[in-house]
Amino acid sequence: MRVLIAGAGPTGLTAAVELTRRGDHAEVIDRRQDGSTFSRAVGILPRSLSLLAPSGVTEKLLAQGVKIREVRFFMDTECLLSIPLAGAGRKDNFVLALAQDRTENAMRDVFTALGGTVRYGTELVGLRQEENRVVVETGKGEESSFDHVIGADGVRSATRQALKLDFPGYDLPETWSIADVDAENWPNAGVFTMCLLPAGKVAVVAPLEATRYRVISNTDDALATLPLDLDVTHIRREGKFNISIRQVDEYARGRVFLAGDAAHCHSPVGGRGMNLGIADAAELAACMAEGRLEGYSAARHKDGAQTIALSERGRRLVTSAHPLNRPLLSAALKLIARAPVLQRRIAGTFLPE
């Protein structure tokens, strides 16, 4: 079976690795001229590590990443709640933090070792479906035939557009910002840190490496918004972005399938975006190998809808500018700090099955 995968991010590379290790022929194209050098997504959940373990990707990720075992909530500069993820009762009681470019490198190394290649600078510009194949046109003027095509080419997916599928949803009005920095002596190293600020503003710090951190905020300047002292020695990258909440109604049409951000997108609250794409890709590869493709769209749409709903509830909770939200959040955090049962339940939301 020959499968073309459009997009060499974590979703596309997961599909490529999983198909190749099962004995199918996967080809990957990406319109970028080279692999990503940006950190982008950060947290890799235990479920993703389990899905990636059979190929050997997980071993490579664990050798590089930082294991986050605790979540701390600050109200301005006061820590009101610290939740150990061990309370979730899982053996793998951590979130693995690693910059997305390094995650992609590990996946690509495994794919290459299995005999695969990624063709960068190659863009899907059109496709047509025939009875037993999909004919794909690339930006290089080439046409090639495949048994199936997987669109893992992001929120502006050319694959989705070629299928003429709508991407219903809405855009959030506010601008968010990120900073990828090196810093020394951060007292919350190895901890996911969330600062709740007045007027529904938030600032989050997540470790990427021993002295490398991602700062994210629902403001124009993540570093300026962070109320805690972070001794930044080098800024690798700063950027601004807007958030869309969207999901396609169907993840498949004929012999063409969508996965990852091509099928759904949501806020970074909860850190589920990349993990949802990895789950899409692993399930799709298994469906192709086992001949049960008819169930892929419904199953992954359901999981995606649940993840989007959870992410939106969390985002609204921590970013509401309603004047009563801040004192209520403060009271809730103090209550949870005295209630181990509630802490265990919250730990479970960070480490979903």
N, C-alpha and C positions, 0 to 999 in steps of 0.2 A: 504494500500500500504506500502510495506517494502522497505526502501531505505538505502543502505550503503553509508556512506560518508567517504572517505579516506582523512584524514587531519583535524586537530583540530585547525587550524589557524582562522583568522577572516572570510575567505571565507567559510570554512567548517562549522564553528559554525553558521554563518548567515543562511546557507542552513538548518542546523539542527533545529534552532529556528523557521524559517519560515515554514518548513514542519510540525513540531510538533504542532505549534499553530493552523495550519489548519486541524489537526486531523489525519495526517499520522504518520507512525512509522519510525523514523530515528535513525539509529545506527551510531556512530562515532568511528573510530579507528585512532590511530596515532602511528607511530613507535617510537616517543620520549617516554622516561620513565615517563615524567611529563609535565605539561604545561610550556610554555616558560617563562623565567625570563629576556628576553632581550627586549629593547625598540623597536627595529626595526622600523616599520612604525610609523609615528607621527600624521599627520594631518587627521582629519575626516571632510569631506565636508558636507555642508547642505543637499545635495541630499542623502548621506548615512544616516544622522541623520533622515531624513524623512522616508527612507525605514525601518529603525530599530525602529521607534517610536511605531508601533502597538503592538510589542512584549513586550515593556517596557525596552528594552536595552538602548534606547536613554536617558531615564530618569536617568539611572545609570551612563551613560557616562558624561552627563552634570553636575552631582553632583561632578565629579572628575576632569574634564578637565579644561584647560585654554583656554579662548576665545581669539583668535588672531583677532584683528580688524584693524591691520595696517601692511603694508609691507614697509620696508626701504631698499633703495639701497645705498651702499657706494662705492665710488671709493677710494680704500685703506682705509683711516680713515675719509674721508670727506663724509658726507651724502648729496647726490645730489638730492634724491627724496624720498618722503614719501607719500604713497598712502593709504588713509583710505578705508577700504573695504565697508563702508557704501555707497560709491559712486556707488556700483553695483546696488543699488536700491532694494535690497532684504530685507525682514523682518528679516531673519536670516543672518545678515551681518557679519559673523565671520567664521573662521575655528577653529574647536575644536582641541586643541593639547592635546594628551594623549599618554603615552607610550603604545606600542602594547600589552605588557603583561597584563596591566590593562584593556585594551579593551577586550582582550580574556577572562579575568576573569569575566567581566561583562556579556559577552555573555554566558559563560559556566554556570554562576549562574542562568541565565534565563532559559537556556536549562534544567538544573537540576530541577528547580522549576516546569517545565512543564512535568517532569517525565523521561527525557532523561539521558543518561550516556555516558561518553567518556571512551573508553578502550585504555589507553596508553600502550606502549610496545607491540603493535599489528600492524604488518605490512602486507599490501597487497602484496603478492608475485606472484599472478597469478589469471586469471579469464578466464572463457569460457562462451560464450553466447549460450543459448538454445532458443527454440521458445518463451517461455513465462517467462523466468527468466534468471538471471545471477548467475552463481556459482562462488563464490570467495574463493580462497585459501589464508590463512594467514600464517605468519611465524611460528605460533604455530602448524602447521600441521592440522588445522581445515578447513573444507569446509562448507559454508553456502550459502543458496539461497536467492536472493532478486529480487524484481520487477525491480529495477533500481540501478545503482551505479553512484556516483558522485566522480570524481577525483579532489580533492582540495588539492593535496599533493605536491604542490610546483614545482619549475623549474626542479627538477630531478624526476618528477612524475612517480611513479611505475605504476600508472593507464595508463598514456599515453604510457609508454613503453609496457605494456601488450597489448594495442590496436595496437602496431606497427605503431604509428603515428609519422611522422617526425615533428621536431620543427625547421623550417627554420628561418634563421636570421644570425646575426653576433655578434662577441664579440668586445668590445672596448678595445684598447690596454693599456690604462692607468689604474693605480691602484687608487682607491678611499679609503678614510678612514673616520671613525666616532669616536666620543667620547661621552659617556653618563656621564655627570658630574653634581655635585652640585656646585653652585656658589652663591656668595653674591654680592649685590649692582650692578647688571647688569643694565645699564641705558636703555636698550632696552627690559625690561621685558614686556611680553605680546605682543611682536612684532616679526614678522618674519623678520630676518636681513640677507641680502645678501651683501657680500663684493666682489667686482670685483677687481682682482689683475693683475699685469703684466703677460704677456705670457699666457693668457687664464686661469689662476688659479682663483679659487673661494673658498670662505669659507662662510658657512651658519650657522646661529644659530637659533634654534627653541625652544621655551619653552615647557617643558613637565609637570612641576608642578610649584609651587610658586618659588622654588629656584633650579629647576632641568632643565638642558638644553641638547639638542642634537646639537653637532657641526659636520658638514660634509664638506668634501673638496675633490676635485679631485687631491689630493696629498697623499703622504705617511703618513703625520702627520697633522691631522685636527687642533689640538690645536696649534701647532707651526705655522701653516699657518695663523691662524686668526690674523688680524692686530689690532683688538680692544682689550682693556684690559678686560679680564674676570677673576675675582677673584675666581679661582677654589679652593674649599675646600675639594673636594673628587672626585676621578675618579671612577665611577662605572664600566665602561667597555670601552675599546678601541678595535678597530678592523680595518681590511683592507678588501676590497672586489673589485671584478671586475664586470663589467656590461655587460649583454647580451641584445640584442634587438631581440626578437623572438616572433613568433605567429604561432600557428597551423593553418592549412587551414580549419579544421573542428572541431567544439567543441563537436561533438556527433558522435557516431558510434553504431548503434543498440540501446540497452538499457543502454549504458554507456555514461556519459557526463563529460566534463571537464569544470573547472571554475578557476578563479584566476590565480596564477602564473603557474599552470599546463598548461594553455592555452596561456599565454602571459607574457612577461617580458620586462621591459624597464628601462630607467634611472630614478632616483628619482626626477629629475627636474620637478616641477609642483606638486609633491606630490599626484599622481593619482593612484599608484599601488594598495594599499590596497582598496581604494575606488572603483576601477574598479572591483576588486574581489567581494566586497560586492554587487555591482550592478549585476554581473553575478549570484551570488547565489540567490539573492532575485528574479530575473527574472526567474531563473530555477525552484525555488520552486513554483512560481505562475504558470508557464507553466505546471508543473506536476499536480498541484491541479486542473487546468482548462482544462486539456486534449489538450493542444496545443503545444506539444513538438517539432513538426516539424519546428516551427519557431524560436526555441531557437538559433541554431547554427548561422544562417545567421545574426540575429539581434545583437547578442553579438560579432560576428566577426567584423561587421561593426563598432560598438562602440569601440572595442579594437583597430582596425586599426586607427581610428581617434585619439584616445588618444595617441597611440604610435607616430603618426606623429606630434602631438602637442608637446609632450615631447621632441622629437628629434629636432624640430625647436628651442625650448627654450634652450636645451643643447648646440646646435651648436652656438647659438647666444652668450651665456655668456662664453663659453669656447674656442672660436676660438683664436688661437695664431697668427693670421695674424696681422702684424704691424699696419694696419689701423683700426682694430676692436676696439681697446681701445679708441682712440680719437672719433670714431664715436659713441660708446656707451656713452661716457661722454657727447657728444653734444646732443644725443637723450634723456638722462635722464634729462638734464637741460631744454630741450624743453618741455618735458612732465610735468616737475615741474611748468611750466607756463601755462599749458593747461588743465583745469579741464575736458574738454570733453575727452581727451586722458586718463586721470587718471581714469575716470569712465569706459572706455572701458577695461583698464588693470585690474581694480578691478573685472570686470565681468569674466575675464579669470581665476581668482583665485577662483571665486564662480560660477562655471558652473551650468546651469539648470540640 
